[in-house]
Structure formats: C-alpha cells, structure tokens
C-alpha cells in the first residue's frame, strides 16, 4: 500500500498533516493513502504554478503539442497498472475501467495535442474610422487573439477521475496555462500518479501540480487564492454554487459542469425499434458505472399509450443485470463509491415509496458483503412533483413518468432546476429535432445516448456555466484579447 505525497513543482512533497485512507468500494479495504493539505501547501502549489506558467505559455505550440502527445503515449503504455489502480479506488467494473477510463484520457490528450496547433488569431476586416479629438482618422486593422488565462485550478469528480482531469488539463495545457489539480477525495490516487508521468512526458516542473485532501478545505483555499485565475469544477450543483460565490468576489473565470436530471422522452409514435433503443439507453443508468454519471437519462417520460410496454421492458432489462464483484467480467453493476452514497440512494428510494410511487424492480440492498452495493431500481407511478423526479440521485435508479401529449412532456422535462442532457426517442427524427428546440437543456440526444466529442458540453440553468469539448474547450481555457493598429 502506497502513501502518496502532493505533487508540487515537479517533486513529491510529504504532507504536513499526514494522510487519509482511500477505500476500495467493492472490498472496503484500503487501496492507498492520500495526502491531507494545509493552506501553506496550497499556497506552495499556486506559487509553483504561477512561476512556471509564463515560460510554458511562451513555448512554441508545436512543442506543447508534442508534450501532450507523449502524455497520451505514456498513458497507453502504463494502462495496465493505471487501470488496476483506477478500478480499485473507483469501484468501476473492469470493462468500464479498461475501456473508458485510461483509453479515453489518452484520446483527450491526443485531441488537444492537435488543439494546441489550432489557429488562435482571428483576423478582422480593416475598418475606416473618422478623425476624433484623440486620434487621427484612417484605416484601422484588428485581430482577436486567444491568450492563456494563467493558473487554472481543476477540481474533478469521483466517477471518472483521470478522464475528467484529462478533459480539463489537456485543453488548459494546450492553451499555455499551468494547472493545479484537486481530485475528488474518494479516489485521488490515479490522479496523483499523473504527476511523474507528465514530468516524464516533458511537462516543465510547476506547470502541473496535484494536491488532495479528505475535506473541502483544500478546494476552498484554491478557489479564494488571489493568484488562481480560473476554476474549472465538475461536481454537484450545491458545491458549484459555493465555488461560484467565492470565485465571484475576485471575478475569477469559472467553468462549471454540475448536476443533471436527464429526461428520456419516449413519444407516442415510437415503433418497436425505437422502443428497444430507448430501453437499452435508459438501461445505461444501471449498467454504466452504477448510475454515477451526470448525463444519465434517469427520468423516463413515456407517452401513456406506451407506458406499460416501457415499464415491462425496463423491468426485464434490470432483472437481467448481474450485480457483484467489479473485477468479475460477468458483472455489469458494481458498487457505489461509498457507504454514504449508497445510504443516500436508499433514502431516495424509501422516499419515493413513502410518496406513493411503485417500486417495480430493485429497491432493496443486494445481499453482497463487503461493498457498497445498490440494486438496479425502477420506480413507476412517479409524478413530476415527487423528490425522485426532481433531484439528482447519482445512483442506479430510474423513475418513469407518464404523459398525454408533447406539451406536457416538455413541461415535465423542463420542470427541474437542471438542464444538462435530455433525450428524445421517436420514429420521426424531424419531430424529435423540433422538440429538442423546446428543451431547456445543454445537450439533446435523439434516439441515442452516444456522445459526439466535438460538441460543446455543458448545461443550462443549475447544470452549469460555460462549455468545453472539442475546440470549445480551447475557448473555455483562454481569454480573448483585441489588438488594433493603424494600417
């Protein structure tokens, strides 16, 4: 078992306050020990990032691209050991850990190696201006230029620690920023492992730093530090609001990827093929990391004529899923991240039952010991005002709501404080396209839960502020500067 230090200025730093244990959600055994942080260590990480940022920003974009490519190469070479650690600390099934954790992170670094080479100067047409009291008239040339923000604090989520960090650090580094990573406390070890890997790839000391802590103090200290220029956060809306409030006092730039309560709208024209797609898509709530994903279609809004067919199909789907040891290749549904999260999920299920909803599948804790397991749960007879229809659960729970017409479906879908990702299932894709325009959601999938990596990703309402993904991430981690001159 390894006891890690902070990664600051290109070296391991022994923590002044000692360590805390990181627990395997499936075995409840300690995987390793992560460092606690002090305010002085936070300040040291910021100082290192500030000192290194200027030089990194002045490197040739081709050099930054080559470094990011080497990071992707090393992630691929070290995938075996990283996947093992990731799986142990996240509790993800082996198929998720091996196919979607490290490979996706490597893909993101390769994408932003290309991104470092994208044009960052936007030429503007010359403009004829009249003479004024302060300057002569003439033809004025101009350009809009993307500049790095500076020191970027990346606070990441526990469901996909390395992937989420890659989605932030890769475009931030490509644009010439320095990065301080603050991983989620539940599973920070694989993110700490990235420190020496980045150094080996050629990232200058201080350009990438990782500090951790078991509580909110380290994140709070980073957010309010005057030398941090931007905060990129993925996590709950409640925490995001606190970060936005603190960052706003000094007008820090923020990128907020917050909670979701995705609605999968199944229209009455759905044929057998579309219904099968919808049921499989909703089943991903249970099968994809035990529902611990913000884009999950956790609300199923079904036209009343198809309600029982969809409920029956989902019940059969849930019953066919194997819950158990995540390292067993036959397992589909692994544990939740912690006992606290499992208990939270169970409280939502109990609350739905108390409000009059019908538990169609699951609803009771699996008899698996040890581990923090929750059964794939399907809840029917849900009304829009029930708690399970409004709040993000972040677990393997699906709520089904019937509707009578399209207007009602839109009202229900838009009736929460979230607006991250919705889905429309219809035999008429033109109708689905038109319906998407009425949804207050940053993303809409039509007859699929697949993502397109170049699209802007982010949410409406309380699901966040800003967009990343594709070239939009390069914009998120840069500032626009206008430069004008006489022609």
N, C-alpha and C positions, 0 to 999 in steps of 0.2 A: 504494500500500500504506500503510495507516494504522498508526501506532504509538500505542496507546492508553495512557491513564493509569488509575489507580484512580479510582473514583467514590466520593468521601468527602465527606459534609456538603454535598451539592449542587453539587460542583465537581470538575473533573478534577484529579488530583494526579499530577504527574510522578514516576515511580518512582525511588527512590534507587538501586536495584540494576540499573536498566535493564530490558531487555525480553528475551523469548524468542520464537522464531518459531512461528506456528500454521500447520500444513501441510494442504493440500487432500489428502485420502486418495486421490482419483482421479488427480490430476495430479502430486502430490508437490511442488507449488510452494507458496511461502509466501503465505498469504492476508493476513496482517497480523501485527502484533507485540503480544503481551500483556505487561502489566507484571509483573515479579517483585515480591514483597513482602518487607518487613523486619518484624521484630517491632514496631518503632515505628509503622509504617503500620497494622498490625493494631490496635494499641492506639488509634491515632487514629480508626479506623473504629468501634471499640467505644465510644469516648468520644462520638463524634458520635451514634451510635445511642442511647446512654443519655440524652444530653441532650435528644434530640428525642422520646423515647418518651412521657414524661409528658404533654406537650401534645397529642400525637396521640391518646393514649388517652382524653383528655377531650373530644375533638371529638364533636359530635352524630353518631350512627350514620348519619343521612341524609347528612351531609357526607362521611363515609368512603365511603358507597355511591356518591355522585356522582363522587368521585375514581376509584374502581375502574371505574366505567362509562366515564369519559373515557379511562382507560388502554386499555380494550377498543376504544374508538373509534379511538384513535391507532394501536394495533397493526393494526387493519384498514386504516386509511389508509396506513400505511407498509409494508404487507405485501410489496409488490414488492421493495423494497430489502432488507428483513429476510430474506425467503425466499432471495434471491440469496446473502446472506452466510451464512445457515444452511446452505444446500446446499453451499457451498464448504468450510466448515470441518468439517461432519459427514460429507460424502461420501454423504448420503442421496440416493436417486433424486429427481428433480424432482417426481414425483407424490406422494411421501411428504412432501417439504419443503413443497410448495404446499398440500396438503390437510390434513396432520395436524400441522404444526409451528406456524405462526403462528395459523391459524384456531382450533385447539384452545386455544392460550394465551388468545386473546381470549375464547373461550367461558368459560374458567375465571374470568377477571376479572369477566365479567358475572354468573356464578353467585354469586360471593362478594360482588358488589355487593348482590345480594339477601340474601346471608347476613349482611351487616352489619346488616340490618334484622330478622333473626330474633330472637325473644324470648330474652333472656339471664338472665331471672329466673324461677326455678321456685318458685311459691308452695307452701308445705306447710301441711297442715291444723293448726290450733291444737291444742295438747296440754295437758291438765290435769296439773299436777305438784303433789306434796305439798311442804309447807314442809320445809326442811332447815336444817342448822346455819349455812349461809352465805347463804341467800336465802329469802324468804317464798314460800309456795305461790301458785298462781294459774293463769291460762291463759296459756300461752306461745305466741306466734306465731313463725314462722320462714320463711325463704326460702333457697334455694340460688341463688347468683349467680355467673355466669361472669365472671371477670376476666382481663385480658390477662396473659400470662406475663411479658412485659418485652422484653428484647433476644433476638431469635431469630437464630441462625446457620443459614443454609440452604446445605448442601453438596450439590451436584447432580451428576447423572450426565451422561456424554457422549453418550448415544444420542438424547435429546430435550432439549437444554439449556434452551430457552426454555419448553417445555411443562412440564418437570419443575419449573423455578423458579416458573412461574405457579401450579402446584399447591400450592406451599409458601407463596410470598409473598402470594398473593391472600387465603387464609383468615387468615394471620397478620396482615396489614394490616387486614382486616375486623374482627378482634377487638381492634385497638388496639395491637398490638405494633409495634416497629421491627424492621427486617430488615438483616442483613449477608449478602449473597450471596457464596458462594465457588464459582464454577463449576468443572467438571472442567477440568484443564489442557489437554486436547486441543482443545477448541472453546469458549473463553470469550467470543469477540468479540461475538456477538449478545447475550449477557447484559450485557456492558458497555454496549452501545447502549441498554439499557433505562434506564440512569441518567437521561440528559437527557429521555427520553420520559416517565418517571414525573414528573419535575420539571415538565414542560410540562402534565401532567395535573392537577397541583395537590398532589402529594405533598410535604410540607414537607421542607426540607433536613435531612438526617441520618436521616430515617425509613427511607430505602432507600439502602444502600451496596453497592458491588461491589468486591471485591479478588480478585486472582488470583495464581497462582504456578505454576511448572512442576513443583514437587515437593510433598511432603506437609507442609512446614514451616508454610505459612500456615494450613492446616486444623488442624494440631496446636496452633498458637498460639491460634486462635479457641476451640477446644474447652476448653482449660485456662484461658482468661481468666476471672477471677472476676466480671466484670461481664456475661458472657454467661449468660443464664438458661436457654436451651434450645438444643439442637442437633437439627436435622432433617436427616437424611442419607439419600441414595439412592446405593447402590453395592454393592460386594462385601461378602460376609459377613466376610471376613478384616479389612477396614478397619473395618467396623462394630463388630467385637469390640474393636478398639483404641480406637475412639471411646467405646464404652460403658464401658470400663475407666477411661479418663481422665475422662469426664463423671461417673462414679460417685463419684469422690473428693470432689466438691463437691455431689453429689446434684442435678446439672443434670437437667432434664427432657429426655427424648430421644424422637424418633420415628425409627425405623429401617426403611427399605424396602430389604431386602437381596436376596440372590441367590435363584434358583429353579431347579428341575429338573422342570418341569411334565410330568405324565403324562397322556397321552390314552388312556383305556381304551376299547377297542372290544369290546363284549360280543358274545357269540355269536349273539344274536338280531338283530343289525344287518341290515336289509334293504338293497337297492340304494341307496335314497335316503339312508339314514343313512351307508352306506359312502362315498358320494360326498361328503357333508358332512364326514365325518371326514378324508378325503384332502385336501380343499380346506383344511380347518382346519389340518392338520399342514403343508401346503404353505406356510402363512404364516410358518413358521420360516425358510424360504428367501427368500420374497418380501417380508417385512416388515422392512426395514432390515437385510437380510442376517443375520437371526437375532440381532441385537444388542438383545434385549428380554427382560427377566426373566420375563415371563409366558408365554413361548413354550412350546408343547407339544413339547418336544424328545425326550421318551421316548414311543414308541407301544407300548402294551401291548395286544396283539391276541389274541383267543381263537384257539387253534391251528387251529380249523376255517376261519378266515378269513385266516390269516397270509399265505399266498401271494398271495391276491387283493389284500390291502392293500399288500404289498411291491411287487407288479407295478404297482398304481395309482400308488403314490408314485414309483416309478422313472420311469413315463411323465410324471408331473407335473414332476419335476425336469428331465427331458430337454427339456421344452418351454419352460423359463425362459431368457430372454435375459440373459446376464451381460455387463456392459460399462459404458460411459460413463454416469454417472448423470444427466447433463443431456439425454441422448437419451430421448425419450418412449417409445421401444420397450423400453428397459431395465427389467428387473424386479429384478435382483440387482446392486447396486452394490458398492463396496469395503468393507472393514472399516476401522475408524477409524485404524489404524496398522500399520506393519510388525511391531511387537511382537505385536499382537493376531493378525494373520494367522499369524505363526510359531507362536503358542500354539495356534491352531486346528489347524494342520497337525500339531503334536506329538500332539494328542489323536487325530487320525485315524491316525497312524502307530502310536500305542499300541494302538488298537483292532485294527488289523491284526495286530500282534505278539501280542495276546491271543487271536487265533483268530477274530475277527469277520470278516464278509464285506462288502466294500465293493461295494455294488450300483450306486451312481451317484456321480459326482464322485470325490473322493479325491486328485486331483492339481491342482496350481496352474494356473489358466487362463493361456493364453499372451497376456496383455494387459499391455502396458507403456506408460506407467508405471502405478502404482496398486497398492493393497494388496488384491488380489482373492483370494477363496477360492471354489471351485466349490460349488454346492449338493450336499451329500454325504448319501447314505443308507447306513446301516450296518445289516445284518441279522445274524442268528445271534448276537445280543448276549445275554449272561446278566446277571442282576442284579448280580453282583459285579464286573463289568468297570468300569474307570475311566470310560468314556464313559456308563455307565448311572448313575453316582453323582455326578459333578462337573459343575458348570456350565461350559459351553464358551463361550457367548456368541458364537456364530457360526452359519453356515448348515449345521448338522449335526443329523441326525435318527437316533436309534437305535431299532430295532424289537426288541421282546422278546415272545416267545410265552408264553401262559399257558393252563392247562387248566380252571380254574374261578374263580368270583368271589372266593373266599377267597384264592387265590394272587395274583390281580390286586391285591387290596387290600394284601397283604403286600409285593408288589413296589413298588407306588405309594408306600407309606409307608416304604419301606426306605432312604431317603436322609435326610440331615440337613436337607433343605429341606422347606418346606411352604407355598409361595406360591400356586400356581394349578394345579389339576388339571382334567381334562375327562372327561366320560363320554358315550359315544356308544352309544345303544340305541334300538330301536324301541319300547320300553316306558319312557316317561318316569317313570312311577311307580317302576319298578325303579331307574332312574337316580337318582331323588330319594333313595331309601332307601340306595343305595350311597354317595351323597355324604356321608351322616352318618358313614360309616366311614373317610373320607379325612382324614388329618391335614393339612389344607390350609386356608388362609385364604379361598380362593375356589374355587368349582367351577362350571364351565360345562357345561351339559347340551345336547349336540348343537349347540354354537356356541362360537366364540371371541370373540364380541361381548362388550363390557363394558356395564354399567349404571352411569352416572356418579354415581348417588346411593348406591350401595352402599358399605359400609365396605371400604377396601382396605388390605391388609397381610397378613403371613404368620405361620404357626405356626413353631415350632422355630427353626432358624437363618435363617429367611427374614425375621425382623424382630421389632420390638416396636411396638405401637400401631397405630392405624388413622387414615386420612384418607379423603377422598372425601365428597361431599355435605355434609350437616350434621355428619357425624362429624369432618370436618376442623376445623370451628369448635370442637369439643370438644378436639381434639388441641392446638390453639394457645391454650388458655385453662386457667385454674385455677378449681376450684370453691371458693367461699367461702360458708360458712354464716353467716347473720345471724339472730340471735334477739332477741326483745323481749317485754316483758310486755304482754298485751292488756288 
